[in-house]
């Protein structure tokens, strides 16, 4: 299944408390449980004015449906084409 990067524009997201993040995570998991195994939340990054999430899903519409059901904004969805990190430099091609 494709992996997606989702941008959720949320003013002052960086000021969300631990309690806020726990509540958001619980709500997201409830929605995901209802939607079934064709959508999975991997992790999220919080920045000053957005939350960036990595999801695995059968298609982009599932991402949008998760946003609708959870009342989470979906500003942008991008398919992750590849992943690399510093260890990539150690490979010989």
Sine and cosine of phi, psi and omega as CSV:
sin_phi,cos_phi,sin_psi,cos_psi,sin_omega,cos_omega
0.00,0.00,0.53,-0.85,0.01,-1.00
-0.92,0.40,0.45,-0.89,0.09,-1.00
-0.95,-0.30,0.66,-0.75,-0.08,-1.00
-0.82,-0.57,0.52,-0.85,0.18,-0.98
-0.95,-0.33,0.85,-0.53,-0.04,-1.00
-0.92,-0.38,0.77,-0.63,0.12,-0.99
-0.98,-0.18,0.77,-0.63,0.05,-1.00
-0.86,-0.51,0.98,-0.21,0.00,-1.00
-0.94,0.33,0.89,-0.47,-0.01,-1.00
-0.67,-0.74,0.96,-0.27,0.01,-1.00
-0.80,0.59,0.70,-0.72,0.01,-1.00
0.88,0.47,0.46,0.89,0.02,-1.00
-0.83,0.56,-0.56,0.83,0.00,-1.00
-0.90,0.45,-0.27,0.96,0.01,-1.00
-1.00,-0.08,0.03,1.00,0.04,-1.00
-0.89,0.46,0.68,-0.74,0.00,-1.00
-0.99,0.10,0.18,-0.98,0.08,-1.00
-0.85,0.52,-0.65,0.76,0.04,-1.00
-0.87,0.49,-0.68,0.73,0.04,-1.00
-0.87,0.49,-0.72,0.70,-0.04,-1.00
-0.91,0.41,-0.61,0.79,0.06,-1.00
-0.89,0.46,-0.71,0.71,0.00,-1.00
-0.89,0.46,-0.67,0.74,0.02,-1.00
-0.90,0.44,-0.71,0.71,-0.02,-1.00
-0.88,0.47,-0.68,0.73,0.00,-1.00
-0.90,0.43,-0.67,0.75,0.02,-1.00
-0.89,0.45,-0.70,0.72,0.01,-1.00
-0.87,0.49,-0.70,0.71,0.00,-1.00
-0.89,0.45,-0.62,0.79,0.05,-1.00
-0.88,0.48,-0.69,0.72,0.02,-1.00
-0.90,0.44,-0.71,0.71,-0.01,-1.00
-0.88,0.48,-0.64,0.77,0.03,-1.00
-0.88,0.48,-0.65,0.76,0.03,-1.00
-0.93,0.37,-0.57,0.82,-0.08,-1.00
-0.98,0.22,-0.40,0.92,0.04,-1.00
0.99,-0.13,-0.07,-1.00,-0.16,-0.99
-0.97,0.23,-0.06,1.00,-0.03,-1.00
-1.00,0.09,0.14,0.99,0.11,-0.99
-0.60,-0.80,0.75,-0.66,-0.04,-1.00
-0.69,-0.72,0.68,-0.73,0.09,-1.00
-1.00,-0.03,0.81,-0.59,0.00,-1.00
-1.00,-0.03,-0.85,0.53,0.06,-1.00
-0.14,-0.99,0.13,-0.99,-0.01,-1.00
-0.66,-0.76,0.43,-0.90,0.06,-1.00
-0.86,-0.51,0.73,-0.69,0.02,-1.00
-0.98,-0.22,0.80,-0.60,0.10,-0.99
-0.89,-0.45,-0.04,-1.00,-0.09,-1.00
-0.80,0.60,-0.72,0.69,-0.11,-0.99
-0.79,-0.62,0.42,0.91,0.00,-1.00
-0.29,-0.96,0.30,-0.95,0.21,-0.98
-0.86,-0.52,0.78,-0.63,0.00,-1.00
-0.94,-0.35,0.85,-0.53,-0.11,-0.99
-0.89,-0.46,0.58,-0.82,0.12,-0.99
-0.95,-0.30,0.81,-0.58,0.00,-1.00
-0.77,-0.64,0.45,-0.89,0.20,-0.98
-0.92,-0.38,0.79,-0.61,-0.05,-1.00
-0.46,-0.89,0.40,-0.92,0.00,-1.00
-0.91,0.42,-0.54,0.84,-0.01,-1.00
-0.29,-0.96,0.18,-0.98,-0.04,-1.00
-0.91,0.41,-0.55,0.84,-0.01,-1.00
-0.88,0.47,-0.54,0.84,0.05,-1.00
-0.90,0.43,-0.61,0.79,0.06,-1.00
-0.88,0.48,-0.72,0.69,0.00,-1.00
-0.90,0.43,-0.63,0.78,0.01,-1.00
-0.91,0.41,-0.65,0.76,0.07,-1.00
-0.85,0.52,-0.69,0.73,0.03,-1.00
-0.88,0.47,-0.66,0.75,0.02,-1.00
-0.90,0.44,-0.77,0.64,-0.04,-1.00
-0.90,0.43,-0.60,0.80,-0.03,-1.00
-1.00,0.00,-0.09,1.00,-0.07,-1.00
0.87,0.50,0.64,0.77,0.06,-1.00
-0.98,-0.20,0.76,-0.65,0.03,-1.00
-0.91,0.41,0.60,-0.80,0.10,-1.00
-0.84,-0.54,0.99,-0.17,-0.06,-1.00
-0.99,0.10,-0.66,0.75,-0.04,-1.00
-0.43,-0.90,0.62,-0.79,0.08,-1.00
-0.83,-0.55,0.78,-0.62,0.05,-1.00
-0.79,-0.61,0.68,-0.73,0.11,-0.99
-0.97,0.24,0.75,-0.66,0.08,-1.00
-0.99,0.15,0.92,-0.40,-0.06,-1.00
-0.99,0.12,-0.51,0.86,-0.04,-1.00
-0.29,-0.96,0.30,-0.95,0.03,-1.00
-0.74,-0.67,0.69,-0.72,0.12,-0.99
-0.55,-0.84,0.30,-0.95,-0.03,-1.00
-0.48,-0.88,-0.08,-1.00,-0.04,-1.00
-0.84,0.55,-0.50,0.87,0.01,-1.00
-0.92,0.40,-0.35,0.94,0.03,-1.00
-0.86,0.51,-0.54,0.84,-0.01,-1.00
-0.90,0.43,-0.34,0.94,-0.03,-1.00
-0.99,0.15,-0.22,0.98,-0.04,-1.00
-0.98,0.18,0.53,-0.85,0.13,-0.99
-0.95,-0.31,0.71,-0.71,-0.03,-1.00
-0.88,-0.47,0.00,0.00,0.00,0.00
